[in-house]
């Protein structure tokens, strides 16, 4: 996940989940009971968050990107 983010500048959750499922198998992804979408396992997300302190989550569009000077404090951004 980090390598993709570093190379492409963004990492969309749906793409990351699909790649994880293919490369590492179903134990590392789950199906969201709320949306029905394939999502990344919480343990994988925790590890990703630990190694990417300078990354923010754009909830409205469901992707990560590097922190920019105008970002608000915290990982989740309002836009």
Secondary structure, DSSP 8 states (H G I E B T S, - for coil): -HHHHHHHSEEEHHHHHHHHHHHH-GGGEEE-TTT--EEE-HHHHHHHHHH-TTEEEETTTTEEEE--TT--SSSEE--
